[in-house]
Amino acid sequence: MTWDWSAVGDFMPHFWDGLLVTLQALVLGSLISFALGLVWALLMRTPTRWVRWPVGVVTEFIRNTPLLVQLFFLFYVLPEWDITFSAMTTGVVAIGLHYSTYTMQVYRAGIEGVPAGQWEAATALNLPMTRTWTAVILPQAIRRVVPALGNYVISMLKDTPMLMAITVLDMLGEARLFAQQNFQFTEPLTVIGVAFIVISYPASLLMRALERRLVR
């Protein structure tokens, strides 16, 4: 086996296209998971069990179902019911929905970690419930969970290659297409592997530094 640098040069334009798709899916999926996870967490704290029970069932089902199965369901099954999205939209929604069930647990831990005295102080000041959440509880809770949320972003990055299964040309999709067309597999797949390390390892170091800073 010989390494062909010309193959690397030929693949790089495709790599940049795939990288852009990967980052788009990561950013949009992260935003959905963060926002929807917070919604799940707040709904799970409502006093009405008729809200908590359905939310709990749905989130448990999503969390215990493989992401790949969810991708196939959204992309191939929903069109049978005349619900159709583009491959990219389906991938972003699937990643965001799947990981929202994990970020929900992170938010719940952060909210439960807020000292009881903060709730008592808000009650003593006669703050409205909305104001209590937005000005007192959530700022403290989110500050505690930022490092954990960052770790899930890295996990989402490593799961983006699954989007290839529904025809999204992310980094791995571009590498596979190039390899099949040119019968050169080593170079494009190696470039993709290095790219994931270059992106994820500095991100993990950043999360550790952020965690230490927030602890102080």
Buried (B, 14 or more C-beta within 10 A) or exposed (E): EEEEEEBBEBBEEBBEBBBEBBBBBBEBBBEBBBEBBBEBBBBBEEEEEEEBEEBBEBBEEBBEEEBBEBBBEBBEEEEEEEEEBEBBBBBBBBBBBBBBBBBBBBBBBBBEEBEEEBEEEBEEEEBEEEEBBEEBBBEBBBEBBBBBBBBBBBEBBEBBBBBBBBEBBBBBBBBBBBBEEBEBBBBBBBBBEEBBEEBBEEBEEEBEEEBEEEEE
